[in-house]
Each structure stands twice: as structure tokens, then as C-alpha cells.
Amino acid sequence: MNELASLGIILFFALLAGHLVKIVKVPEVTGYILAGVAVGPSFLGWITHENLASLEVFSEVALGLILFSIGSVFEFTAFRHMARRAVLITVFESLLAGSIVTAGMLAVGQRWDISLLLGAISMETAAATTLMVLRENNATGELTDTLKGLIAINNICCLIGFSLVAAVVDLSIRSSSPDAALGQALYESLYPLVWQMTGSVALGFLIGVLLSYWSSHIEEQGETLILMAGAVLLCVGFSDWLELSPLIASLAVGATMVNLTEHSRKLFNALSRTDPPLYAIFFVIAGADMNIAALPTLGLLGLVYVAGRAAGKLIGTRAGAKYAGASEVVQKFLGLTTLAQAGLAIGLVLVTNQRFPELGAKIATIVLAAVAIFELVGPLATKFALSRSGETRPQSTEPAVLLD
Amino acid sequence: MPDTFQRKYVVALCGVAVAILGIGAWLRPKKAAPKPPSSSETANLQRLVRREELRNMGTFFAEKAWSFGEHLRFVPETGANGVYWGRLGQVLSSGRDLPLEAIQTNATPTPPPEALVESDGGRWLLLVWIEAGQRQLEWTAGLDGGRRDSSCDGVKYRELIVNTALTPTMRGAAAFDLDGVLIGVVAQCGGTLHVVSAPSFRALLDGFGDPAKRLRAKYGVVAEVQEGPTPSLLIREVSLSGKGYLAGLRAGEKAPKGITTIPELLDSLQAAKPVQDEGLEPLAGPESGQAIAVQPGSPAAQLGLRTGDRLVRPSLLLLKRYLKTKPPSAGGPVMVVYERDGIQYAKPMEAGNAK
């Protein structure tokens, strides 16, 4: 099947699945993902691996848009009030999840480098999935605000943690080779960490300034959309080209824009009216790409990963929220909303495969199988937490205003 | 823009961002070349490729082999295959005694002008030869696993590592890559067959071009020039299974009268070859169960052998010696075993039995 036909199938199935899951009160995201699993190579095979590869660009753009939206969390005046809490909770839950997974892997006899890399990857919470559930449920309130801040910081935290661990692993491999020069090894190991942080923020900042400046001269919604799409594509494209993190760069674009222009709300509103098809494509592709066949291979290591991560997230958020003085609702339910795992974790698996081919296979098997579980359980848990905390609102007929 | 972010700060920050991107991109470490696959991984891949594709590629290989076949001839002088190649200017074949022999021929060689260069391993190769009995072209596909150093009777050469079994009928077979470039020739050194890499042809031809080496390799004779008022050639060693022994040379004796140099001895042995004939000539075929041609009225014919019989034992060389010098009387009669129309016969050959 060619790419356009597979795109059509994706959209129709997304729509169908979206309607079906509403009957059983399951989040739309789960419906999209299940639709993807059904039409993907795991089951019907209507969408092949080749189709998925050529549709990859849609995923990248959709992820860029999602992170761009999340970047608006960093609006200076609003973030000032919640920064301490969000940072504290994120550090608690990320470090605890990473530590428990690492310790668990070491306990079952895994190598230290594999254990550390798995620990670092386990820190991530899926930004796109969680945000979509928030949006679908029109969620507002303390839990929602804390979660938005947490997602943004969590992804940065995970990327820093992974880069540090990768640098240590890289350094240990380089220093053990007989012709290693320590200075060069140190430089090549630490460079990606520094470059990905500073370079991505710099790129996002520049594109954010461009977007802010230009948007103040545009009135028509159509032009606004063209500008937004251009900015996101530019951001993702340049990030790939310069080997930066599209995730941090997109966050930086959103953060810059929300702080530099009074039109940001207009831009985000314009975006929220037009992006549903892209998000549907993103999640169906994510489902189709999911390696369901790998689930039976999960084994003991997979169970340690899933259980360790879930325990770390649940205990870490509760402890962090208590320490930061958050309300009882946040303490009780925030953990459930952080379970979803996808985008960045899969990206980090690919990076592991490239940088450490000898470790990549085992890590990929564990993480990809675990992602299949978390991506199905995560949205359900998030929706449950939002409902129980009373932060869901009925959908208005007007399109939702995103992250205001 | 909001007042809190004054324009000049934004401009300054943009400058910093551009500087970060510029410097960062400039400082990016150069990417190392991708690691080549390990030898075991390559071998696995090669096995996989061979197993999966051989069936489909059979027709393709057959077409290629037939097109390369124009370079091949059967060479009666060596009883083996020979290959014409533009740069060789002669037919290159592998004898039983010399690994490679360049033989002058009147046949017009087909002249592809490609140089004989060392090619990289890890590619398909086709071994093409003429099956002596049927005089038909045969081929087999294999993988060129690279080169290794080897030596034959002290002469160093490069050998192709191939994953194909080499059988005696393939002596002198040519190894081509799929582009039709000659990359090697199957040569016999001692009792074993090797594929000699093309750039080593010259080394082997030159190495065995040394008359002393040639005399030893081809006739099993080591000779030494005796200086003095009347120079002579002393036979130092003679291999009992060599052609020199059959020609009547004996260790410790002097070379026949008039022969004072090794090249002269070589010439005389070469000239003597048709004379020292016991009525037996090998037809090309495997070493064991070798087909023979028998001249009517010859000692071999008197023994009961006929053209087309396959000699099982003793070896052809030994039988020739027995026909000429009689078998040793100790140990009873020698049994000559031969195969005719698929049935083996044995004939006793008593001392003095054959004349």
C-alpha cells in the first residue's frame, strides 16, 4: 500500500477508534494506539514497516507541535509560582524511578552499564500521551498544572540523566581501549551532553524570537498556521541536521514565544483547531510501530523494569509532592498520571543502539516491550486520576484552548 | 513584546544563541568511520547469502560461467585445464609436477586487456573448468574469502581463500569474479590444490622458471655442475617416484655424455619424454582410477590393459617403472588393478612378466 493510502487508513481508523473507545470510557489516545496496533505490522499489516518509515516525518512534526505546546508552561510569571514544586517533584520521581530500575537490574545480575542506561531511560514520562489525555478531558486544576510542569521538566531531566550516563559508559569504553587519549575521550563523551542542552535551547530561542516577532505582524489565522508550521518544521529539521534534541528545541520555541509575545494564546488556539489530525496520525503510527510480538519476550528483566519504574514514579511523586507541600489530591493522584512512556524513551533506545551497539539489543527488547505496556496503561491511569481528582470538565463545543 | 523583555536584551541573547550554535557546530567531534563487521559476522552473512540466493542465482551464474568459458582450453601437455588471458599471452595451466606452466599454443587467444590485479575478498567468484572425461564446461560458485600468504616448494605466492571444495578435475580451472576478471587459477602444489591469486602467477612462473627448481619439481632430480678441465653434471638426488628416475637417472652418477648444465639436462629430459614410453598415456581424469590410453603391442597391452581402462593401482608412475624395470621379486607378484566398464579386474604382474 502506498503512503497516501496508508495515511487515509490511519485517519479513518483513528476516527473510528476514537468513537468506539468513548463508549467504554477509555481515553481517545488509547483508541488511536489500539487502532495503530490493529492496522500495523503486528496484526493486519495494512501499514507496513516501509509505510511507517516514510510517515516518520509526521510523527516528528506532531511531536514538535506537542512539545511546542508544552513549552508554554514556562511562561515566566506563572512558572515562577510553580517552579519549585514542579522541579522538586520531578527530581524525586525521576531519580527514584531511575534508581529503582538500576538497582533492580543490578540485583538480577545485569551489567552496570546496561542497568544505568535502563535506569536513565525509565525516568521519562510520555509528554504527548499525557498532554492528549489532559486535553481530551479538558482538565484544569492544581493536579493538571503540576502535571504540565512536571512533563516539561521530566523530559529535560531524563535527557540530561541519559546524556550523563551515556557519557560515563562511553568514557569507560574509550578508556579501556589501548590507544585511548583521555582528553579526547572526555571531550567526545561529554560533548553531546553540552551540545544537546545549550545548542537546542539556542536554536529554540532563535526560532521562538522569529515566531514572536513575525506573529505580531499577522492577523489572518491561515497565515498564523503557516507561520507555526514553518517554525516547527524549521525547528525539527535543524535539530536533526545539527544533531540537537528536537524535544528541547521545541520546548524552547514554546517557552520563548510565550514569554516574548502577547499573541501566544492566539497562536496556540489556532494550533489547537487544526492539529487533531496530526496527533491522530502520531498516535496511530506509535501504535503501529509498537512491537506487540516483543511482549512475550519481556521476561524477568522486563518485569523488573516495569515494576521498578511504576514503583519509582508512584512513590517518588507522592514523596516529592509531600515534600514540596502540594495538596492531598496532587500527592495522591500525580503518580498515576506519570506512568505513560513513549516518544523520548524510544528515541533514547535508538541513540543507545547507535552509540553502544553491543548493549543496544538488550535495552531495546526491554524498553520497547515495556513501552507497549505503559502506553496502554498510562492513558487509562491518567484519565482515572483526573476523574478521581475532579479536574475533568465536559468538552465544550468550541475547540479547547490549550494550556492557557 | 512585553516590557519586561527589552528589545536590546533579546537582540543580545540572539547573538549569544547564534554564537553557541556556530561554535558548537564547529567543535562537533568528527564521526569515526563505521566499524567493519567482525569476521564471524561476515562469515555468517556469507553463509546466509549463499544458502538463500544460490538457488535463485543458479541461472545467472550458469550464464556467466558459459561466457567466461571462452577463456578455457584443455591442455594435453599438462592433462589439465588451461586459461588464456590477454596479459598472459600463453595458455596458463597447472601440471602435476609444476604448480603453474605457461604453454605456447597455436590457438588464437581471446584477448581481454584487463590487468591481473589483486581484488578484494568478500565477493562471489566462479570456478570454471572443462570436465576432462566429457569435455564439457563445468562451474561452481563460491565466495572469495580474501587472500593469504602461501608457498610452494619455497616459492611464495598469495592464495585465494575459497569455500568451495577443490577436486583433481579442477586442476587448471580459472577463478573469475562476476565481472569476468580472472582472479586466480587452481594449481596443484605437492598433493594439494590451491587457488593461486592472479598477481602471483608471475612469481610462480618465475620461481619455477629457475632451471634447478624446475628440474627438482618436474623430474625429482637435484644436479650439480662439476667444474674442472672437463665440466660435467653430477646427479646428487633422484626421487624414486620422479620422472628423472624413469628416464634412467641415478643418484651419484654423472649426467649422460655431452650434458654439462642443468638447462641441457632439462632439455634432454623433455626430449626424452616421448621415448620413455611404455605404451601408457594418461587420459585426463582423477588421480585415483585414472583413465589410460594403451598403445597396441606395448608391454602394457601385453599385460591385458586397454585404452579406456581406469588404473586403480599401482599408480601410473609406478606401473610405468615396473613395465620398464620389472617389479621387485621380493614380496610376491604385484597386482595391477584396473576398472573396465564399471567392473574391477586384477592381474598379477610377476617379475620378468613384462618385457
Interface residues (C-beta under 8 A of the other chain):
Chain A: F76 Y187 E188 Y191 V194 W195 T198 G199 V201 A202 L203 F205 L206 V209 S212 Y213 S216 L242 E243 N259 L260 T261 E262
Chain B: M1 P2 T4 F5 V10 L13 C14 V16 A17 V18 I20 L21 G24 A25 L27 R28 P29
